[in-house]
Amino acid sequence: MSIAFEPIKSGIGARVIADKATLLGGEHAEEIRNQLEAHGVLVFKEIHFEDEEQVAFTETLGTFAPEHDGELVHKITLDVNTNPSADYLKGSMYWHLDGTMNKVPILASILCSKVLSDEGGETHFCNTYAAYDALSDEDKATYDELRVMHSAWASLFTYDPQPNIRLLEGMMSVGDNELPLVWRHRSGRKSLVLGCTAYEVVGYRAKESTSLLHKLLNHSTQDQFVYEHQWDVGDMVMWDNTGTLHRATPYDPKSGRCLHRTKLQGEEPFE
């Protein structure tokens, strides 16, 4: 039962070479977690996990995090017949970090592909650890102490610039969360906390906030920090949610595209 890791590019991503039995056995769990932290994204090509196997694999790596309703495996699709909350996933087409409304975000997500669209539907990931490291010392000193307001409603404007007021007010009722722009991790590393939920740098005027947040997002999503996964049925991809933004590319909601997601419970708060 062997396992190997092949870097995809220097800035982000590694392929995992192992069979099902090796992954499900759990003996390499610590190594997998270390590689995840080092590379941000791990790719398991055409592993073809069933839902029960995906849950079991997730449980080998840490504390399993079910959905709010107790669901173990969540179907990521724009098909409202399969996922009643599909409209909410429209925001997933834009760069985001999962859990910005929580004190402790999830550690990692795992996606297994079941049905693919004929066009579009790739998933992009960017490494915000590497993006922070590439900043100048002057910029780091400026950004390290900044705080940013995040909200679910801010993401609404990415895909619906003139939303129905009831929808907007409903999303606003979820509240807002003030987070550090730079996340200081227990490991000693730092990452940027950005994405479509970020809408205001505390103490900055509106234009200054927007300019800085987009400047940093553009910086973080440069090619050297980004991995694009082009899915084949049976692929599994896992990413470190503590230092990785992600987004899906547009696809036809009627295509039936569907990925199954499991999650690992977070282990450190935003600091």
N, C-alpha and C positions, 0 to 999 in steps of 0.2 A: 504494500500500500504506500505508494510514493506520491509526492506532490511537488510541483515546480511552479515558479513564477517568472514570467517573461515580460519585462517592461515594454509598454506600448510606445511611450515617448518620455523624454526626461522630465517633463513638467507634470504629467498626470497619466495614470492608468497602467494596469498590468493584467496580463492573461494568466489564468490559473489552469494548470494542466493537472487534472486528477479525475478519477472516476467517482461514480456515485458512492460506492461503499467507503472510499477514503474520506469523502466529505461528510458522510453521515456518521462515520465512526467517532468523530470528535477529537481524535488524537492530535490533529493539526490546528485546532481552534485558535490557540494562542498565536501560532505563526500566521494564520490567516488574518487575525486582528492586527498584528504588527505590520503586515504587508498592506492592509487597508489604510492604516494611518500613514504609512510611507508614501503610498501611491494615490490615495483618494478614491480610486475606482478600481474594482476587480471584476474581470469579465470571465465567465464560465461558458464557453461556446457549446451550444447544443447539448446541454446536460440533461434536458428533458425531465425535470423534476415534476412529479405529481404534487398536488397541494399538500398532502400529508408529509411528503418528503421535504418540501420547502419549509414547512413549519418545524419539522424535526431538525433540519440543518440550522435554521435560525436559532433554535434553542441551544445548540451546541456552542454558540458564540457569545451568549450573554442572556440577559433577562428579556424574554419575549414581550413585546408591546402590542396588545390587541387594539382594535379600533375602539372608538368611544362607546359603540353599541355592543362590544364584546366580540365582534366579528374577527376571526383569526386571519383570513385571507381576503384582501380587498381587491375588487376588480376595477382596474384603471381603464376606463373607456368613456367615450363621449356618447355612447348609445344609452339613451334614457330608459330603454326597456330592460337593460342589464344593470345599470347603476342609476338609481333615482336622483342622486346628487351630481349627475354628470355635468350640469351647467356650471357647477362650482369649479370643475376641472379646466374650464376655459383659461383660467389664470395660470395653469401649468405650462402654457405655451410661452411663458415669459420667465426670465431668470428669477429663481427664488430659492430660499432655504426653508425647509419644513420646520414648523414649530416656533416661528418668531412671536407668536402670541402666548407662548409658554415660558415659564421660568427655566425649566430644564427641557430642551428640545431632544428629540430622538437621537440616538447615537448613529444609527445607520438604517437604510432601507434596502430591501432586496426585491428586485423585479424579475419575474419569469414571463417570457413571451408565449402567448397562446394563439392569438390570431393577429395577423398583420394587415396593414393597409397596402394597396398597390402603389400608392405614392405618399411620400411624407411619413411622419411618425417616427423619425429618428429621435434619439435622446442625446442632448448635449450636456456635458458636465464641465465645470471649471474649478480649478484648484485655488481657493482663496488663501490658503497657507502660502503657496508659492507666489501669489500675487502680492501679498503683504511683504514677503521677503524681498521682492524686487523693487520696492519703493525706496526712495532716497532716505537717508538718515533724517534730513530736514522734514520731509513729509511724514515720516513715522512719528517724529516728535510732536508734530501738529495734530495728527489724527489719533494718537494713542489715548488722548483724554476726551475725545468728542463722544457725545451721546446722540442717538438717533431714535425718532419715533417711528414705530411700525404699526400697521393695522391691516386687517383683512380687506377693509373697504378701499384702501389705496390701490390694491391690485385690481379692483373692479374696473378702474379707468383705463387699464391696459387694453381691455377688449370691448368696453362699453363706455365711450367717452361722454355719453349723455344718458346715464342710467335712469330708470324709473325711480322716483323719489322713495317709494315704499321699499324697493329693493335696496337702495342706498342706505336708508335709515335702518333697515334690518341688519345690514352688515355693520353699520356704525355701532349698533347696540352691542356688538361683540366686545367693543372696547379698543383700547390702544395699549401699546407696550413700549416703554423706554428701554433701549438696549445700548450697549457699548458699540461704537463703530468698529473697534478692535477688540476681539475676544482673546483674553489672556488665558491660555489653557494650563492645566495643572502640569502638563508635560514641559512647560516653558516656552512652547511655540505660540505664535499668534496668528490669527486669521481675521479676515474682514467679514463683517456681517452686513450684507447688502441684499438687493433683490427688489422685486416689485411691491413688497409690503412696506418698504422704507419710503417715508414721505417728508420728513423734516429733520434737519440737523438742529439740535437744541441750541438756541442762542443765535442762530443764523436767520437772516431774512429769507423770504421765499425763493427769490432768484438765486441767492448764494447757496441755499440748501440744494435746490434742483441741480445747479451746475456741479457742485461737488459730488453729489451722489451719482450722477451720470458719468462724471469724469472717472470716478473710481470703478464703476461698473464696466465702462469701456476698457479701462486698464486691466481689470480682472478677467475679461473675456477675450483677451488677445489669443491668437492661435497657439502660442507656446504653453498656455495654461488650460487649453480646452481639448477635450476628447469627445468626438462624435461617435456614438454607437449606432451602427446600422444593423438592425435586428434580423436574425433568422429565428424561425419558430424553434422553441426549445432553449434559446439563450437565457442565461441568468446573469444579471448585473447587480452588483452591490456597491454602494457608495457611502463614504464617510460624511454624514450630515453635519459634522462639527466644522468642516472646512471645505465644503463643496457646494456650489450652487448647481442647479440643474434646470432644464426646460425640455419640452417636447417640441418638435417642429410640426407645423399644421398638417392635418390630415382630414379626410372626409369622415364626418361623424357617422355616416351610413356604411362605412367600410367594415364595421365590426371589429376593428382593432381592439385588442384586449390584452392587458398585462396583469398579472396577479402579484400583489404586493404583500410582503410581511415586513415587520419592523423590529428593531432592537431598542429597548427602553434606554433613555438618556442616562448618563452617569455623571455629568457635571453641568452646573448652571452657567448661563451667560455671565462672564465676569470680565 
